[in-house]
Amino acid sequence: MEEEIRIRLPKGNEILGVVEEKLGGAHFKVACMDEKIRLCRIPGALKRGLWIDLDMIVLVRPWENQSDERGDIISKYNQQQIKILKDKGFLK
């Protein structure tokens, strides 16, 4: 019996990205799927529960202003979820 996996898909202006560099203070350099590199942070409410490492696939919500340069990391994906994202065509 296969277990149903709930996965957070990008909606609206949210975009997937790969963590390239840790900058300290909950800030990261993320290479997004729209070919842009954004300086992203973990928002205060998620800071304690979201541990991010290099080469992780994350969900980024670009800021209203500076949307091409900055964003918030709102979710991360494990290996099983990454496989599902690839199967559904969200990841190249």
Residue pairs with C-beta under 8 A, 6 or more apart in sequence:
5 80
5 81
5 84
7 77
7 81
7 84
7 85
8 59
8 75
9 85
9 88
9 90
10 16
10 59
10 90
13 61
13 62
13 67
14 59
14 60
14 61
14 74
15 32
15 33
15 34
15 59
15 60
15 62
15 71
16 32
16 33
16 57
16 58
16 59
16 60
16 85
16 90
16 91
17 30
17 31
17 32
17 33
17 38
17 40
17 57
17 58
17 59
17 60
18 30
18 31
18 55
18 56
18 57
18 58
19 28
19 29
19 30
19 52
19 53
19 54
19 55
19 56
19 58
20 28
20 29
20 30
20 31
20 37
20 54
21 28
21 29
21 54
22 28
22 52
22 53
22 54
23 29
23 39
25 41
26 41
26 42
26 47
27 39
27 40
27 41
28 39
28 40
28 41
28 42
28 52
28 58
28 73
29 37
29 38
29 39
29 40
30 37
30 38
30 39
30 40
30 58
30 60
30 71
30 73
31 37
32 38
32 60
32 71
33 91
33 92
36 68
36 69
38 60
38 62
38 68
38 69
38 70
38 71
39 69
39 70
39 71
40 58
40 60
40 70
40 71
40 72
40 73
41 70
41 72
41 73
42 50
42 52
42 72
42 73
43 72
43 73
43 74
46 73
46 74
50 73
50 75
50 76
52 58
52 73
52 76
56 76
56 77
57 76
57 77
57 82
57 85
57 91
58 73
58 75
58 76
58 77
59 73
59 74
59 75
59 76
59 77
60 71
60 72
60 73
60 74
61 71
61 72
61 74
62 68
62 70
62 71
63 70
63 71
63 72
77 85
82 91
85 91
